[in-house]
Amino acid sequence: METWATFSIIDHRRPIYRQALALFDRIVVPLPTRPIDDQTQEEVDQLKAEAYNLEGVKAGQPYEWQI
């Protein structure tokens, strides 16, 4: 049995995002196609890089979020 966590499109700013890696087998990371509200493009790009790295080690599942 695996346990997964999923987040909102802005949860990467909170410590719980990193802590979830220790609590769950995998996390689902929604990736916005463009910045939302006060997000910057740099934040979106960093989140995408992290999500795809997590996917590479089977700890995450990126999900493209169409806005």
PDB file of N, CA, C and O in Angstrom:
ATOM      1  N   MET A   1       0.837  -1.170   0.000  1.00  0.00           N
ATOM      2  CA  MET A   1       0.000   0.000   0.000  1.00  0.00           C
ATOM      3  C   MET A   1       0.891   1.246   0.000  1.00  0.00           C
ATOM      4  O   MET A   1       1.882   1.312   0.727  1.00  0.00           O
ATOM      5  N   GLU A   2       0.530   2.213  -0.811  1.00  0.00           N
ATOM      6  CA  GLU A   2       1.237   3.489  -0.859  1.00  0.00           C
ATOM      7  C   GLU A   2       0.323   4.588  -0.362  1.00  0.00           C
ATOM      8  O   GLU A   2      -0.893   4.533  -0.550  1.00  0.00           O
ATOM      9  N   THR A   3       0.903   5.571   0.263  1.00  0.00           N
ATOM     10  CA  THR A   3       0.137   6.761   0.630  1.00  0.00           C
ATOM     11  C   THR A   3       0.674   7.940  -0.166  1.00  0.00           C
ATOM     12  O   THR A   3       1.884   8.153  -0.247  1.00  0.00           O
ATOM     13  N   TRP A   4      -0.239   8.697  -0.748  1.00  0.00           N
ATOM     14  CA  TRP A   4       0.111   9.845  -1.584  1.00  0.00           C
ATOM     15  C   TRP A   4      -0.468  11.110  -0.957  1.00  0.00           C
ATOM     16  O   TRP A   4      -1.485  11.060  -0.266  1.00  0.00           O
ATOM     17  N   ALA A   5       0.171  12.213  -1.199  1.00  0.00           N
ATOM     18  CA  ALA A   5      -0.335  13.527  -0.798  1.00  0.00           C
ATOM     19  C   ALA A   5      -0.451  14.381  -2.043  1.00  0.00           C
ATOM     20  O   ALA A   5       0.294  14.197  -3.005  1.00  0.00           O
ATOM     21  N   THR A   6      -1.376  15.304  -2.023  1.00  0.00           N
ATOM     22  CA  THR A   6      -1.489  16.254  -3.122  1.00  0.00           C
ATOM     23  C   THR A   6      -1.564  17.652  -2.537  1.00  0.00           C
ATOM     24  O   THR A   6      -1.961  17.834  -1.386  1.00  0.00           O
ATOM     25  N   PHE A   7      -1.188  18.617  -3.316  1.00  0.00           N
ATOM     26  CA  PHE A   7      -1.094  19.987  -2.852  1.00  0.00           C
ATOM     27  C   PHE A   7      -1.881  20.925  -3.750  1.00  0.00           C
ATOM     28  O   PHE A   7      -2.334  20.551  -4.832  1.00  0.00           O
ATOM     29  N   SER A   8      -2.032  22.150  -3.274  1.00  0.00           N
ATOM     30  CA  SER A   8      -2.595  23.185  -4.128  1.00  0.00           C
ATOM     31  C   SER A   8      -1.457  23.771  -4.970  1.00  0.00           C
ATOM     32  O   SER A   8      -0.301  23.378  -4.818  1.00  0.00           O
ATOM     33  N   ILE A   9      -1.783  24.683  -5.832  1.00  0.00           N
ATOM     34  CA  ILE A   9      -0.769  25.255  -6.714  1.00  0.00           C
ATOM     35  C   ILE A   9       0.135  26.256  -6.013  1.00  0.00           C
ATOM     36  O   ILE A   9       1.080  26.760  -6.619  1.00  0.00           O
ATOM     37  N   ILE A  10      -0.140  26.557  -4.727  1.00  0.00           N
ATOM     38  CA  ILE A  10       0.727  27.487  -3.998  1.00  0.00           C
ATOM     39  C   ILE A  10       1.345  26.871  -2.746  1.00  0.00           C
ATOM     40  O   ILE A  10       2.044  27.574  -2.015  1.00  0.00           O
ATOM     41  N   ASP A  11       1.118  25.604  -2.472  1.00  0.00           N
ATOM     42  CA  ASP A  11       1.636  24.978  -1.258  1.00  0.00           C
ATOM     43  C   ASP A  11       3.149  24.847  -1.222  1.00  0.00           C
ATOM     44  O   ASP A  11       3.713  24.614  -0.153  1.00  0.00           O
ATOM     45  N   HIS A  12       3.817  24.991  -2.349  1.00  0.00           N
ATOM     46  CA  HIS A  12       5.272  24.859  -2.360  1.00  0.00           C
ATOM     47  C   HIS A  12       5.960  25.939  -1.530  1.00  0.00           C
ATOM     48  O   HIS A  12       7.152  25.831  -1.242  1.00  0.00           O
ATOM     49  N   ARG A  13       5.237  26.957  -1.151  1.00  0.00           N
ATOM     50  CA  ARG A  13       5.802  28.041  -0.341  1.00  0.00           C
ATOM     51  C   ARG A  13       5.839  27.696   1.150  1.00  0.00           C
ATOM     52  O   ARG A  13       6.495  28.387   1.929  1.00  0.00           O
ATOM     53  N   ARG A  14       5.151  26.650   1.543  1.00  0.00           N
ATOM     54  CA  ARG A  14       5.037  26.301   2.955  1.00  0.00           C
ATOM     55  C   ARG A  14       5.977  25.157   3.317  1.00  0.00           C
ATOM     56  O   ARG A  14       6.305  24.334   2.462  1.00  0.00           O
ATOM     57  N   PRO A  15       6.413  25.096   4.568  1.00  0.00           N
ATOM     58  CA  PRO A  15       7.292  24.004   4.997  1.00  0.00           C
ATOM     59  C   PRO A  15       6.655  22.619   4.832  1.00  0.00           C
ATOM     60  O   PRO A  15       7.368  21.631   4.654  1.00  0.00           O
ATOM     61  N   ILE A  16       5.341  22.540   4.888  1.00  0.00           N
ATOM     62  CA  ILE A  16       4.667  21.241   4.782  1.00  0.00           C
ATOM     63  C   ILE A  16       4.992  20.541   3.466  1.00  0.00           C
ATOM     64  O   ILE A  16       4.965  19.313   3.392  1.00  0.00           O
ATOM     65  N   TYR A  17       5.293  21.305   2.445  1.00  0.00           N
ATOM     66  CA  TYR A  17       5.634  20.727   1.141  1.00  0.00           C
ATOM     67  C   TYR A  17       6.838  19.803   1.265  1.00  0.00           C
ATOM     68  O   TYR A  17       6.806  18.675   0.771  1.00  0.00           O
ATOM     69  N   ARG A  18       7.877  20.258   1.904  1.00  0.00           N
ATOM     70  CA  ARG A  18       9.087  19.437   2.082  1.00  0.00           C
ATOM     71  C   ARG A  18       8.871  18.338   3.117  1.00  0.00           C
ATOM     72  O   ARG A  18       9.374  17.226   2.957  1.00  0.00           O
ATOM     73  N   GLN A  19       8.130  18.642   4.168  1.00  0.00           N
ATOM     74  CA  GLN A  19       7.862  17.656   5.213  1.00  0.00           C
ATOM     75  C   GLN A  19       7.055  16.476   4.676  1.00  0.00           C
ATOM     76  O   GLN A  19       7.215  15.349   5.145  1.00  0.00           O
ATOM     77  N   ALA A  20       6.203  16.725   3.712  1.00  0.00           N
ATOM     78  CA  ALA A  20       5.372  15.655   3.152  1.00  0.00           C
ATOM     79  C   ALA A  20       6.217  14.570   2.505  1.00  0.00           C
ATOM     80  O   ALA A  20       5.786  13.420   2.422  1.00  0.00           O
ATOM     81  N   LEU A  21       7.403  14.913   2.049  1.00  0.00           N
ATOM     82  CA  LEU A  21       8.276  13.910   1.443  1.00  0.00           C
ATOM     83  C   LEU A  21       8.668  12.831   2.445  1.00  0.00           C
ATOM     84  O   LEU A  21       8.945  11.695   2.062  1.00  0.00           O
ATOM     85  N   ALA A  22       8.690  13.183   3.721  1.00  0.00           N
ATOM     86  CA  ALA A  22       9.012  12.205   4.759  1.00  0.00           C
ATOM     87  C   ALA A  22       7.774  11.440   5.222  1.00  0.00           C
ATOM     88  O   ALA A  22       7.893  10.336   5.753  1.00  0.00           O
ATOM     89  N   LEU A  23       6.603  12.008   5.028  1.00  0.00           N
ATOM     90  CA  LEU A  23       5.380  11.393   5.530  1.00  0.00           C
ATOM     91  C   LEU A  23       4.669  10.504   4.520  1.00  0.00           C
ATOM     92  O   LEU A  23       3.955   9.579   4.906  1.00  0.00           O
ATOM     93  N   PHE A  24       4.853  10.770   3.244  1.00  0.00           N
ATOM     94  CA  PHE A  24       4.114  10.057   2.212  1.00  0.00           C
ATOM     95  C   PHE A  24       5.068   9.362   1.246  1.00  0.00           C
ATOM     96  O   PHE A  24       6.224   9.758   1.100  1.00  0.00           O
ATOM     97  N   ASP A  25       4.563   8.325   0.594  1.00  0.00           N
ATOM     98  CA  ASP A  25       5.378   7.617  -0.387  1.00  0.00           C
ATOM     99  C   ASP A  25       5.629   8.476  -1.617  1.00  0.00           C
ATOM    100  O   ASP A  25       6.725   8.472  -2.177  1.00  0.00           O
ATOM    101  N   ARG A  26       4.612   9.206  -2.028  1.00  0.00           N
ATOM    102  CA  ARG A  26       4.738  10.099  -3.187  1.00  0.00           C
ATOM    103  C   ARG A  26       3.869  11.316  -2.975  1.00  0.00           C
ATOM    104  O   ARG A  26       2.905  11.286  -2.211  1.00  0.00           O
ATOM    105  N   ILE A  27       4.222  12.387  -3.662  1.00  0.00           N
ATOM    106  CA  ILE A  27       3.378  13.574  -3.633  1.00  0.00           C
ATOM    107  C   ILE A  27       3.003  13.955  -5.062  1.00  0.00           C
ATOM    108  O   ILE A  27       3.785  13.764  -5.993  1.00  0.00           O
ATOM    109  N   VAL A  28       1.817  14.486  -5.219  1.00  0.00           N
ATOM    110  CA  VAL A  28       1.356  15.007  -6.502  1.00  0.00           C
ATOM    111  C   VAL A  28       1.571  16.513  -6.455  1.00  0.00           C
ATOM    112  O   VAL A  28       1.092  17.195  -5.549  1.00  0.00           O
ATOM    113  N   VAL A  29       2.300  17.021  -7.445  1.00  0.00           N
ATOM    114  CA  VAL A  29       2.652  18.437  -7.467  1.00  0.00           C
ATOM    115  C   VAL A  29       1.980  19.106  -8.667  1.00  0.00           C
ATOM    116  O   VAL A  29       2.390  18.887  -9.806  1.00  0.00           O
ATOM    117  N   PRO A  30       0.941  19.926  -8.417  1.00  0.00           N
ATOM    118  CA  PRO A  30       0.325  20.648  -9.526  1.00  0.00           C
ATOM    119  C   PRO A  30       1.260  21.754 -10.015  1.00  0.00           C
ATOM    120  O   PRO A  30       1.796  22.527  -9.221  1.00  0.00           O
ATOM    121  N   LEU A  31       1.445  21.816 -11.316  1.00  0.00           N
ATOM    122  CA  LEU A  31       2.333  22.805 -11.929  1.00  0.00           C
ATOM    123  C   LEU A  31       1.515  23.766 -12.774  1.00  0.00           C
ATOM    124  O   LEU A  31       1.003  23.381 -13.825  1.00  0.00           O
ATOM    125  N   PRO A  32       1.383  25.016 -12.330  1.00  0.00           N
ATOM    126  CA  PRO A  32       0.629  25.972 -13.143  1.00  0.00           C
ATOM    127  C   PRO A  32       1.377  26.279 -14.437  1.00  0.00           C
ATOM    128  O   PRO A  32       2.607  26.276 -14.470  1.00  0.00           O
ATOM    129  N   THR A  33       0.630  26.541 -15.488  1.00  0.00           N
ATOM    130  CA  THR A  33       1.250  26.843 -16.776  1.00  0.00           C
ATOM    131  C   THR A  33       1.792  28.269 -16.831  1.00  0.00           C
ATOM    132  O   THR A  33       2.581  28.603 -17.716  1.00  0.00           O
ATOM    133  N   ARG A  34       1.376  29.096 -15.899  1.00  0.00           N
ATOM    134  CA  ARG A  34       1.872  30.468 -15.787  1.00  0.00           C
ATOM    135  C   ARG A  34       1.719  30.894 -14.331  1.00  0.00           C
ATOM    136  O   ARG A  34       0.978  30.254 -13.584  1.00  0.00           O
ATOM    137  N   PRO A  35       2.397  31.953 -13.910  1.00  0.00           N
ATOM    138  CA  PRO A  35       2.266  32.418 -12.527  1.00  0.00           C
ATOM    139  C   PRO A  35       0.830  32.790 -12.179  1.00  0.00           C
ATOM    140  O   PRO A  35       0.085  33.314 -13.008  1.00  0.00           O
ATOM    141  N   ILE A  36       0.463  32.507 -10.937  1.00  0.00           N
ATOM    142  CA  ILE A  36      -0.870  32.806 -10.444  1.00  0.00           C
ATOM    143  C   ILE A  36      -0.741  33.790  -9.288  1.00  0.00           C
ATOM    144  O   ILE A  36       0.143  33.655  -8.442  1.00  0.00           O
ATOM    145  N   ASP A  37      -1.618  34.771  -9.259  1.00  0.00           N
ATOM    146  CA  ASP A  37      -1.619  35.803  -8.220  1.00  0.00           C
ATOM    147  C   ASP A  37      -0.237  36.433  -8.084  1.00  0.00           C
ATOM    148  O   ASP A  37       0.240  37.071  -9.022  1.00  0.00           O
ATOM    149  N   ASP A  38       0.417  36.267  -6.930  1.00  0.00           N
ATOM    150  CA  ASP A  38       1.701  36.926  -6.724  1.00  0.00           C
ATOM    151  C   ASP A  38       2.898  36.003  -6.965  1.00  0.00           C
ATOM    152  O   ASP A  38       4.018  36.333  -6.575  1.00  0.00           O
ATOM    153  N   GLN A  39       2.677  34.864  -7.594  1.00  0.00           N
ATOM    154  CA  GLN A  39       3.794  33.988  -7.948  1.00  0.00           C
ATOM    155  C   GLN A  39       4.639  34.651  -9.035  1.00  0.00           C
ATOM    156  O   GLN A  39       4.145  35.450  -9.831  1.00  0.00           O
ATOM    157  N   THR A  40       5.909  34.302  -9.046  1.00  0.00           N
ATOM    158  CA  THR A  40       6.780  34.780 -10.113  1.00  0.00           C
ATOM    159  C   THR A  40       7.062  33.620 -11.069  1.00  0.00           C
ATOM    160  O   THR A  40       6.878  32.455 -10.719  1.00  0.00           O
ATOM    161  N   GLN A  41       7.503  33.950 -12.260  1.00  0.00           N
ATOM    162  CA  GLN A  41       7.870  32.906 -13.213  1.00  0.00           C
ATOM    163  C   GLN A  41       9.032  32.081 -12.662  1.00  0.00           C
ATOM    164  O   GLN A  41       9.115  30.877 -12.905  1.00  0.00           O
ATOM    165  N   GLU A  42       9.920  32.727 -11.928  1.00  0.00           N
ATOM    166  CA  GLU A  42      11.051  32.023 -11.319  1.00  0.00           C
ATOM    167  C   GLU A  42      10.562  30.949 -10.343  1.00  0.00           C
ATOM    168  O   GLU A  42      11.109  29.846 -10.312  1.00  0.00           O
ATOM    169  N   GLU A  43       9.543  31.263  -9.552  1.00  0.00           N
ATOM    170  CA  GLU A  43       8.972  30.271  -8.627  1.00  0.00           C
ATOM    171  C   GLU A  43       8.370  29.093  -9.388  1.00  0.00           C
ATOM    172  O   GLU A  43       8.567  27.937  -9.015  1.00  0.00           O
ATOM    173  N   VAL A  44       7.648  29.392 -10.441  1.00  0.00           N
ATOM    174  CA  VAL A  44       7.032  28.341 -11.245  1.00  0.00           C
ATOM    175  C   VAL A  44       8.112  27.448 -11.860  1.00  0.00           C
ATOM    176  O   VAL A  44       7.988  26.223 -11.845  1.00  0.00           O
ATOM    177  N   ASP A  45       9.150  28.050 -12.391  1.00  0.00           N
ATOM    178  CA  ASP A  45      10.240  27.281 -12.995  1.00  0.00           C
ATOM    179  C   ASP A  45      10.941  26.406 -11.961  1.00  0.00           C
ATOM    180  O   ASP A  45      11.268  25.255 -12.248  1.00  0.00           O
ATOM    181  N   GLN A  46      11.174  26.935 -10.767  1.00  0.00           N
ATOM    182  CA  GLN A  46      11.816  26.172  -9.699  1.00  0.00           C
ATOM    183  C   GLN A  46      10.931  25.002  -9.272  1.00  0.00           C
ATOM    184  O   GLN A  46      11.418  23.890  -9.071  1.00  0.00           O
ATOM    185  N   LEU A  47       9.637  25.256  -9.136  1.00  0.00           N
ATOM    186  CA  LEU A  47       8.700  24.199  -8.752  1.00  0.00           C
ATOM    187  C   LEU A  47       8.702  23.084  -9.799  1.00  0.00           C
ATOM    188  O   LEU A  47       8.702  21.902  -9.452  1.00  0.00           O
ATOM    189  N   LYS A  48       8.702  23.458 -11.069  1.00  0.00           N
ATOM    190  CA  LYS A  48       8.737  22.451 -12.132  1.00  0.00           C
ATOM    191  C   LYS A  48      10.005  21.609 -12.055  1.00  0.00           C
ATOM    192  O   LYS A  48       9.949  20.386 -12.187  1.00  0.00           O
ATOM    193  N   ALA A  49      11.134  22.252 -11.844  1.00  0.00           N
ATOM    194  CA  ALA A  49      12.400  21.521 -11.741  1.00  0.00           C
ATOM    195  C   ALA A  49      12.369  20.543 -10.571  1.00  0.00           C
ATOM    196  O   ALA A  49      12.791  19.394 -10.708  1.00  0.00           O
ATOM    197  N   GLU A  50      11.871  20.995  -9.421  1.00  0.00           N
ATOM    198  CA  GLU A  50      11.783  20.119  -8.254  1.00  0.00           C
ATOM    199  C   GLU A  50      10.830  18.955  -8.501  1.00  0.00           C
ATOM    200  O   GLU A  50      11.128  17.813  -8.151  1.00  0.00           O
ATOM    201  N   ALA A  51       9.687  19.251  -9.101  1.00  0.00           N
ATOM    202  CA  ALA A  51       8.693  18.209  -9.337  1.00  0.00           C
ATOM    203  C   ALA A  51       9.227  17.127 -10.276  1.00  0.00           C
ATOM    204  O   ALA A  51       9.012  15.939 -10.035  1.00  0.00           O
ATOM    205  N   TYR A  52       9.913  17.523 -11.330  1.00  0.00           N
ATOM    206  CA  TYR A  52      10.451  16.531 -12.259  1.00  0.00           C
ATOM    207  C   TYR A  52      11.623  15.764 -11.656  1.00  0.00           C
ATOM    208  O   TYR A  52      11.847  14.606 -12.007  1.00  0.00           O
ATOM    209  N   ASN A  53      12.373  16.394 -10.753  1.00  0.00           N
ATOM    210  CA  ASN A  53      13.413  15.666 -10.023  1.00  0.00           C
ATOM    211  C   ASN A  53      12.784  14.624  -9.100  1.00  0.00           C
ATOM    212  O   ASN A  53      13.273  13.498  -9.005  1.00  0.00           O
ATOM    213  N   LEU A  54      11.711  14.999  -8.429  1.00  0.00           N
ATOM    214  CA  LEU A  54      11.010  14.042  -7.566  1.00  0.00           C
ATOM    215  C   LEU A  54      10.449  12.883  -8.374  1.00  0.00           C
ATOM    216  O   LEU A  54      10.470  11.736  -7.927  1.00  0.00           O
ATOM    217  N   GLU A  55       9.951  13.182  -9.555  1.00  0.00           N
ATOM    218  CA  GLU A  55       9.436  12.126 -10.420  1.00  0.00           C
ATOM    219  C   GLU A  55      10.561  11.152 -10.785  1.00  0.00           C
ATOM    220  O   GLU A  55      10.346   9.941 -10.844  1.00  0.00           O
ATOM    221  N   GLY A  56      11.735  11.677 -11.023  1.00  0.00           N
ATOM    222  CA  GLY A  56      12.873  10.852 -11.406  1.00  0.00           C
ATOM    223  C   GLY A  56      13.282   9.852 -10.336  1.00  0.00           C
ATOM    224  O   GLY A  56      13.816   8.787 -10.645  1.00  0.00           O
ATOM    225  N   VAL A  57      13.032  10.194  -9.082  1.00  0.00           N
ATOM    226  CA  VAL A  57      13.373   9.271  -7.992  1.00  0.00           C
ATOM    227  C   VAL A  57      12.126   8.592  -7.419  1.00  0.00           C
ATOM    228  O   VAL A  57      12.152   8.028  -6.325  1.00  0.00           O
ATOM    229  N   LYS A  58      11.036   8.661  -8.186  1.00  0.00           N
ATOM    230  CA  LYS A  58       9.765   8.029  -7.832  1.00  0.00           C
ATOM    231  C   LYS A  58       9.203   8.504  -6.489  1.00  0.00           C
ATOM    232  O   LYS A  58       8.609   7.728  -5.741  1.00  0.00           O
ATOM    233  N   ALA A  59       9.402   9.794  -6.200  1.00  0.00           N
ATOM    234  CA  ALA A  59       8.872  10.382  -4.972  1.00  0.00           C
ATOM    235  C   ALA A  59       7.778  11.420  -5.264  1.00  0.00           C
ATOM    236  O   ALA A  59       7.137  11.932  -4.347  1.00  0.00           O
ATOM    237  N   GLY A  60       7.579  11.715  -6.530  1.00  0.00           N
ATOM    238  CA  GLY A  60       6.593  12.718  -6.888  1.00  0.00           C
ATOM    239  C   GLY A  60       5.977  12.471  -8.246  1.00  0.00           C
ATOM    240  O   GLY A  60       6.509  11.731  -9.073  1.00  0.00           O
ATOM    241  N   GLN A  61       4.833  13.115  -8.453  1.00  0.00           N
ATOM    242  CA  GLN A  61       4.137  13.031  -9.732  1.00  0.00           C
ATOM    243  C   GLN A  61       3.744  14.441 -10.140  1.00  0.00           C
ATOM    244  O   GLN A  61       2.814  15.004  -9.563  1.00  0.00           O
ATOM    245  N   PRO A  62       4.424  15.026 -11.116  1.00  0.00           N
ATOM    246  CA  PRO A  62       4.028  16.355 -11.592  1.00  0.00           C
ATOM    247  C   PRO A  62       2.676  16.278 -12.316  1.00  0.00           C
ATOM    248  O   PRO A  62       2.370  15.292 -12.988  1.00  0.00           O
ATOM    249  N   TYR A  63       1.891  17.322 -12.166  1.00  0.00           N
ATOM    250  CA  TYR A  63       0.604  17.401 -12.861  1.00  0.00           C
ATOM    251  C   TYR A  63       0.463  18.809 -13.430  1.00  0.00           C
ATOM    252  O   TYR A  63       0.320  19.781 -12.688  1.00  0.00           O
ATOM    253  N   GLU A  64       0.503  18.901 -14.745  1.00  0.00           N
ATOM    254  CA  GLU A  64       0.368  20.204 -15.417  1.00  0.00           C
ATOM    255  C   GLU A  64      -1.034  20.750 -15.191  1.00  0.00           C
ATOM    256  O   GLU A  64      -2.022  20.107 -15.545  1.00  0.00           O
ATOM    257  N   TRP A  65      -1.117  21.924 -14.607  1.00  0.00           N
ATOM    258  CA  TRP A  65      -2.387  22.560 -14.269  1.00  0.00           C
ATOM    259  C   TRP A  65      -2.661  23.654 -15.289  1.00  0.00           C
ATOM    260  O   TRP A  65      -2.011  24.699 -15.271  1.00  0.00           O
ATOM    261  N   GLN A  66      -3.624  23.417 -16.184  1.00  0.00           N
ATOM    262  CA  GLN A  66      -3.957  24.385 -17.225  1.00  0.00           C
ATOM    263  C   GLN A  66      -4.760  25.527 -16.652  1.00  0.00           C
ATOM    264  O   GLN A  66      -5.802  25.314 -16.032  1.00  0.00           O
ATOM    265  N   ILE A  67      -4.283  26.730 -16.856  1.00  0.00           N
ATOM    266  CA  ILE A  67      -4.958  27.916 -16.335  1.00  0.00           C
ATOM    267  C   ILE A  67      -5.607  28.662 -17.475  1.00  0.00           C
ATOM    268  O   ILE A  67      -6.234  29.698 -17.257  1.00  0.00           O
TER     269      ILE A  67
END
